[in-house]
Amino acid sequence: MGNLISQFFFIPTPRLTEKNCPDQSGRVFIVTGGYAGVGLDLCKILYAANATVYIAGRSSAKAQTAIAAIKAASPASAGTLAFLALDLSDLSTIKPAVQSFAAQQQRLDVLVNNAGVMFPPAGSVDAHGHELQMGTNCLGHYLLYQLLSPILARTAATSVTGSVRVAWAGSIAVHLLTPGPSGIVVNDADGSPVDKGAEANYAQTKVGNVFFAREFAKATPQTGVVHAAFNPGNLRTELQRHWTGVAAWVTDTFLVYPPVYGAYTELWTVLAPELTPDKSGAYVIPWGRIGSLPAGVERAMEGETGVAARFLGWCERETEAFA
């Protein structure tokens, strides 16, 4: 309960912001959904610090608008901004995007799996018939990471230890909205997630990202790539566009912060020296601290229930045709 409360109230001042972000010259970042909300604010900070930033998403128009605004905000930057076209809800678009990126860059220092869908209208599905949140938040990012993992590992081999990272978007929903103690309810037959309704499904996708961070962290000693999942914080962003009712009003009025605070959480996750390789797989809470997870989620990842392993097996099977 203490860890839950600390994600809502009495949050320490952010330790890494645009004011003290170290120079990122020569480093390459991909930020999914980087043209709106938290992702946009993160891209602003990274570009101002002279990074090369690829904004990955499906809307070229939104990306170009964001790029213009980011450049205008930091006219002295020596960084680079580019759009990387992909649709996380359509797995067939991801490999071409990775191929396009690889044709332009020889390195990738950080992948920020920031984009997501929350509480879409009932019946929303991705291009392959999966529940839209699961398809976008989990399957799309799972495949994107798998296809980028070779270049991440090559970059890590010639970079400062612990500096090459993958960040996976969690949420306070991991603690508040999951439909069962393991975080995800899976079918016994194939490990697929059970549809539990929009709110619970959203929470399941965030637990899925926690599973990814912990599972892929097991390879850190071999690849040098550090993984972490993060709760960006309770923020006022485009994610709430489908959220209505009294609960939405109370949350939006009293319990949310500007999107830039979520960017501070992400910035700490991808840059803080405290996140060393031995802490790969950690869960980061606002605005840049290592926190704890619900006991049932931990048990699911420790193999006691087999839920995490079965879920990852399902993700692999659902995406392998597009790899």
ABEGO torsion letter per residue (X at the ends): XAAAAAAABGBBBBABBAAABBBABGBBBBBBGAABEAAAAAAAAAAAAGBBBBBBEABAAAAAAAAAAAAAABAABABBBBBBBBBAABAAAAAAAAAAAAAABABBABBBBABBBBGBBBGBBBAAGBBAAAAAAAAAAAAAAAAAAAAAAAAAAABBBGABBBBBBBBAAAAAABABAAGBBBBAAAGBBBBAEAAAAAAAAAAAAAAAAAAAAAAAAAAGBBBBBBBAEBBBBAAAAABBEAAAAAAAAAABBBAAAAAAAAAAAAABAABBAAABGBBBBOAGBBBBBBAAAAAAAAGAAGAAAAAAAAAAAAAAAAX
